[in-house]
Amino acid sequence: MQNQGTDSPSREATFSVRNLTMADAASALVVLLDVAPLIPIRNLSPEAVAALRAAIEGPFCNPYSVIATAQNGDVAGFQFAKLAEDFESPGEPPCIKLVYTGVAAPYRCKGVFRCLVKTIMQHRLPLFAEVLPDNQSNMATILPRLGFVAGTHLIGPVFWWRP
Ligand SMILES: CC(C)(COP(=O)(O)OP(=O)(O)OC[C@H]1O[C@@H](n2cnc3c(N)ncnc32)[C@H](O)[C@@H]1OP(=O)(O)O)[C@@H](O)C(=O)NCCC(=O)NCCS
């Protein structure tokens, strides 16, 4: 699954979006550690960082996670996602949990996050995202701009997007 640039004519297409691979793990981890205080992820002990790396190479490395790369090859951003099989109800379609997202500082406000999420929307499955109450990036404001609505899930309050 791939996407090019942005969907806004006012923004330059300076990045492309594709599926995350194992080979992206180290570069994606650098961006994740950079944005961690904003998410916020507070435990960045060596053990916690090793667990994040294992998650990127393990459960996050699936057909739903995407990465944005700049023209110079830098990782501009990522959206780690996974199929929320644990929460499936009989007869209901599976849904995708958006876990962590991050856009490197030089690439923010250029439509990278919008393009990452729009790429995952191409699966035409419901998406949900939990926003931590102390998130420092206004995610509760940003997600509705992409068509998400506030709702609930077994895990508590979340934002939903449905195809
Ligand atoms: C949140 C984050 C992913 C946004 O990425 P981005 O690529 O800069 O976002 P986009 O440029 O795609 O913007 C998407 C929309 O949100 C708006 N937006 C972006 N940052 C915003 C902010 N801090 N406050 C309010 N709105 C914002 C944009 O104006 C845009 O709206 P529009 O298209 O209707 O004009 C990025 O700031 C980031 O990495 N933050 C740190 C990590 C984090 O908090 N992750 C979320 C929890 S896992």
The ligand as an SDF file (V2000), in Angstrom:
LIG
                    3D

 48 50  0  0  0  0  0  0  0  0999 V2000
    0.4380   14.9450   16.0130 C   0  0  0  0  0  0  0  0  0  0  0  0
    1.3500   14.8000   14.8160 C   0  0  0  0  0  0  0  0  0  0  0  0
    1.4400   13.3110   14.4540 C   0  0  0  0  0  0  0  0  0  0  0  0
    0.7510   15.5640   13.6230 C   0  0  0  0  0  0  0  0  0  0  0  0
    1.5340   15.2870   12.4770 O   0  0  0  0  0  0  0  0  0  0  0  0
    1.5990   16.3040   11.2350 P   0  0  0  0  0  0  0  0  0  0  0  0
    2.1810   15.5770   10.0970 O   0  0  0  0  0  0  0  0  0  0  0  0
    2.2610   17.5480   11.6660 O   0  0  0  0  0  0  0  0  0  0  0  0
    0.0450   16.5910   10.9750 O   0  0  0  0  0  0  0  0  0  0  0  0
   -0.5870   17.0640    9.5710 P   0  0  0  0  0  0  0  0  0  0  0  0
    0.3140   18.0890    8.9570 O   0  0  0  0  0  0  0  0  0  0  0  0
   -0.9420   15.8830    8.7480 O   0  0  0  0  0  0  0  0  0  0  0  0
   -1.8870   17.7920   10.0660 O   0  0  0  0  0  0  0  0  0  0  0  0
   -3.1630   17.1480   10.0960 C   0  0  0  0  0  0  0  0  0  0  0  0
   -4.1780   18.1740   10.5570 C   0  0  0  0  0  0  0  0  0  0  0  0
   -3.9720   18.4870   11.9340 O   0  0  0  0  0  0  0  0  0  0  0  0
   -3.6890   19.8690   12.1180 C   0  0  0  0  0  0  0  0  0  0  0  0
   -2.6270   19.9470   13.1310 N   0  0  0  0  0  0  0  0  0  0  0  0
   -1.3680   19.4600   13.0310 C   0  0  0  0  0  0  0  0  0  0  0  0
   -0.6940   19.6780   14.1920 N   0  0  0  0  0  0  0  0  0  0  0  0
   -1.5590   20.3030   15.0130 C   0  0  0  0  0  0  0  0  0  0  0  0
   -1.4720   20.7610   16.3550 C   0  0  0  0  0  0  0  0  0  0  0  0
   -0.3520   20.6110   17.0950 N   0  0  0  0  0  0  0  0  0  0  0  0
   -2.5610   21.3630   16.8990 N   0  0  0  0  0  0  0  0  0  0  0  0
   -3.7030   21.4850   16.2020 C   0  0  0  0  0  0  0  0  0  0  0  0
   -3.8590   21.0450   14.9160 N   0  0  0  0  0  0  0  0  0  0  0  0
   -2.7910   20.4830   14.3400 C   0  0  0  0  0  0  0  0  0  0  0  0
   -3.2480   20.3790   10.7670 C   0  0  0  0  0  0  0  0  0  0  0  0
   -3.5520   21.7470   10.6080 O   0  0  0  0  0  0  0  0  0  0  0  0
   -4.0390   19.5020    9.8250 C   0  0  0  0  0  0  0  0  0  0  0  0
   -5.3510   19.9720    9.6680 O   0  0  0  0  0  0  0  0  0  0  0  0
   -5.9110   20.3740    8.2080 P   0  0  0  0  0  0  0  0  0  0  0  0
   -5.3540   19.3560    7.2310 O   0  0  0  0  0  0  0  0  0  0  0  0
   -7.3840   20.2740    8.3780 O   0  0  0  0  0  0  0  0  0  0  0  0
   -5.3670   21.7350    7.9580 O   0  0  0  0  0  0  0  0  0  0  0  0
    2.7630   15.3800   15.1040 C   0  0  0  0  0  0  0  0  0  0  0  0
    2.6190   16.6830   15.6210 O   0  0  0  0  0  0  0  0  0  0  0  0
    3.5610   14.5620   16.1080 C   0  0  0  0  0  0  0  0  0  0  0  0
    4.3280   13.6880   15.7360 O   0  0  0  0  0  0  0  0  0  0  0  0
    3.3880   14.8270   17.4370 N   0  0  0  0  0  0  0  0  0  0  0  0
    4.1570   14.1060   18.4730 C   0  0  0  0  0  0  0  0  0  0  0  0
    3.6920   12.6640   18.6890 C   0  0  0  0  0  0  0  0  0  0  0  0
    2.2500   12.5250   19.1620 C   0  0  0  0  0  0  0  0  0  0  0  0
    1.7220   13.3120   19.9320 O   0  0  0  0  0  0  0  0  0  0  0  0
    1.5980   11.4480   18.6690 N   0  0  0  0  0  0  0  0  0  0  0  0
    0.1700   11.2210   18.9630 C   0  0  0  0  0  0  0  0  0  0  0  0
   -0.0820   10.2020   20.0250 C   0  0  0  0  0  0  0  0  0  0  0  0
    0.4190    8.5650   19.5840 S   0  0  0  0  0  0  0  0  0  0  0  0
  1  2  1  0
  2  3  1  0
  2  4  1  0
  2 36  1  0
  4  5  1  0
  5  6  1  0
  6  7  2  0
  6  8  1  0
  6  9  1  0
  9 10  1  0
 10 11  2  0
 10 12  1  0
 10 13  1  0
 13 14  1  0
 14 15  1  0
 15 16  1  0
 15 30  1  0
 16 17  1  0
 17 18  1  0
 17 28  1  0
 18 19  1  0
 18 27  1  0
 19 20  2  0
 20 21  1  0
 21 22  1  0
 21 27  2  0
 22 23  1  0
 22 24  2  0
 24 25  1  0
 25 26  2  0
 26 27  1  0
 28 29  1  0
 28 30  1  0
 30 31  1  0
 31 32  1  0
 32 33  2  0
 32 34  1  0
 32 35  1  0
 36 37  1  0
 36 38  1  0
 38 39  2  0
 38 40  1  0
 40 41  1  0
 41 42  1  0
 42 43  1  0
 43 44  2  0
 43 45  1  0
 45 46  1  0
 46 47  1  0
 47 48  1  0
M  END
$$$$
